[in-house]
Amino acid sequence: MKGKRILVTGGAGFIGSHIVDLLCNEGCTEIVALDNMIRGRPENLRRAMARGPVRMVQGDIRDGKLMASLVQAADIVFHQAALRITHCAAEPRLAKEVMVDATFDLLELCVKRGIEKVIAASSASVYGMAEEFPTTERQNPYDNRTLYGAAKAFNEGLLRSYKDMYGLDYVAFRYFNVYGDRMDIHGRYTEVLIRWMERLEAGLPPIIFGDGQQTMDFIHVRDIARANILAARSRVTDDVFNVASGTETSLLQLAQALASVMGHRNLTPEFAPERSINPVPRRLASTEKAERRLGFRATVPLEQGLADLVRWWRVERGSLSVSRQQEAAAS
């Protein structure tokens, strides 16, 4: 990607900012990180902006004039901007505007500009409750029952259509359960790991919704970012890949592992009624295709990733506490 101009939507967010970090090693001429700063944070880009030709743009992906100017100045687009699955359920019309309409408009601009390649974030949510495990990319998307998953499935279809209609090169990634530093910790729609850390730090047991036997396939955000870079470098196009560890972990196992990392292995999780937003009881990905075609394999073990997450979270939590004290003293 040496000499290329890059646009990363959602570039100050959890995943997008890690992609920006790695792009700083690629010799790009310019890296533009677009974010509306609802989930993204300027702090996530501080190191990248000190290291490489990174420009942060605060704006909305639904702003057609802004998007036209940014796409016109780019060669490659990493499309990461999205709402959380819970936010989609809470505000369906907004979800359609951000997840579907804005992606359509973005791809129209990419075709008009002649963008070399789009690397797009999809999700394991397109599968719903899969019929086979490990789940391959050939699994049908008809069992998804979330608006978020429906939007991602539509976007994948749009990419395939635009490849055939206009020759737009792309790779789409079905992210499984992503975790790591820079996760959402401030907003209404925070991750379960964040809520568990808050309780454990206070000496309280983590709360599990359901019986704890629900499984996920966890992958660290640094591995996710690396997969994106591999796809951008590769000649592979017109394809979709699972991005996961290929390891199945139950929520109970996760809670126990986190409690152990935080020094509270004696705290037994408590259980609450299962929520209905994303009632998929099992996730386990086949990662063979990504390894074969892109040379990608996850490298961060769960225990190491959780330890790194806890260290980062404690620093962030401390910084937030100091900031609030300063604000209170100034008022």
BELCORVEN-V8132 format. One record per backbone hydrogen bond with DSSP energy under -1.0 kcal/mol. CO is the residue of the C=O (numbers start at 0). NH is the residue of the N-H. If there is no record, write none. Layout:
co=CO nh=NH
co=CO nh=NH
This chain:
co=0 nh=3
co=3 nh=28
co=3 nh=29
co=4 nh=74
co=4 nh=75
co=5 nh=31
co=6 nh=77
co=7 nh=33
co=8 nh=79
co=9 nh=12
co=11 nh=40
co=12 nh=16
co=14 nh=18
co=15 nh=19
co=16 nh=20
co=17 nh=21
co=18 nh=22
co=19 nh=23
co=21 nh=24
co=22 nh=25
co=26 nh=2
co=29 nh=5
co=30 nh=54
co=31 nh=7
co=32 nh=56
co=33 nh=9
co=33 nh=10
co=34 nh=58
co=40 nh=43
co=41 nh=44
co=42 nh=45
co=44 nh=48
co=45 nh=49
co=47 nh=51
co=51 nh=53
co=52 nh=30
co=54 nh=32
co=56 nh=34
co=59 nh=62
co=61 nh=63
co=62 nh=66
co=63 nh=67
co=64 nh=68
co=65 nh=69
co=66 nh=70
co=67 nh=71
co=70 nh=73
co=74 nh=115
co=75 nh=6
co=76 nh=118
co=77 nh=8
co=78 nh=120
co=83 nh=87
co=84 nh=88
co=85 nh=89
co=86 nh=90
co=90 nh=94
co=91 nh=95
co=92 nh=96
co=93 nh=97
co=94 nh=98
co=95 nh=99
co=95 nh=100
co=96 nh=101
co=99 nh=103
co=100 nh=104
co=101 nh=105
co=102 nh=106
co=103 nh=107
co=104 nh=108
co=105 nh=109
co=106 nh=110
co=107 nh=111
co=108 nh=112
co=109 nh=113
co=109 nh=114
co=116 nh=76
co=117 nh=170
co=118 nh=78
co=119 nh=172
co=121 nh=174
co=122 nh=125
co=123 nh=126
co=134 nh=285
co=135 nh=138
co=145 nh=149
co=146 nh=150
co=147 nh=151
co=148 nh=152
co=149 nh=153
co=150 nh=154
co=151 nh=155
co=152 nh=156
co=153 nh=157
co=154 nh=158
co=155 nh=159
co=156 nh=160
co=157 nh=161
co=158 nh=162
co=159 nh=163
co=160 nh=164
co=161 nh=165
co=161 nh=167
co=162 nh=166
co=168 nh=117
co=169 nh=237
co=170 nh=119
co=171 nh=240
co=172 nh=121
co=172 nh=174
co=173 nh=242
co=174 nh=123
co=175 nh=177
co=176 nh=218
co=178 nh=220
co=190 nh=194
co=191 nh=195
co=192 nh=196
co=193 nh=197
co=194 nh=198
co=195 nh=199
co=196 nh=200
co=197 nh=201
co=198 nh=203
co=199 nh=202
co=205 nh=269
co=207 nh=271
co=211 nh=251
co=213 nh=250
co=215 nh=248
co=216 nh=176
co=218 nh=178
co=219 nh=223
co=220 nh=224
co=221 nh=225
co=222 nh=226
co=223 nh=227
co=224 nh=228
co=225 nh=229
co=226 nh=230
co=227 nh=231
co=228 nh=232
co=229 nh=233
co=238 nh=171
co=240 nh=173
co=242 nh=175
co=248 nh=215
co=249 nh=253
co=250 nh=254
co=251 nh=255
co=252 nh=256
co=253 nh=257
co=254 nh=258
co=255 nh=259
co=256 nh=260
co=257 nh=261
co=258 nh=263
co=259 nh=262
co=263 nh=266
co=269 nh=207
co=271 nh=209
co=277 nh=279
co=280 nh=214
co=283 nh=134
co=286 nh=290
co=287 nh=291
co=288 nh=292
co=289 nh=293
co=289 nh=295
co=300 nh=304
co=301 nh=305
co=302 nh=306
co=303 nh=307
co=304 nh=308
co=305 nh=309
co=306 nh=310
co=307 nh=311
co=308 nh=312
co=309 nh=313
co=310 nh=314
co=311 nh=315
co=312 nh=316
co=313 nh=317
co=314 nh=318
co=315 nh=319
co=316 nh=320
co=317 nh=321
co=318 nh=322
co=319 nh=323
co=320 nh=324
co=321 nh=325
co=322 nh=326
co=323 nh=327
co=324 nh=328
co=325 nh=329
co=326 nh=330
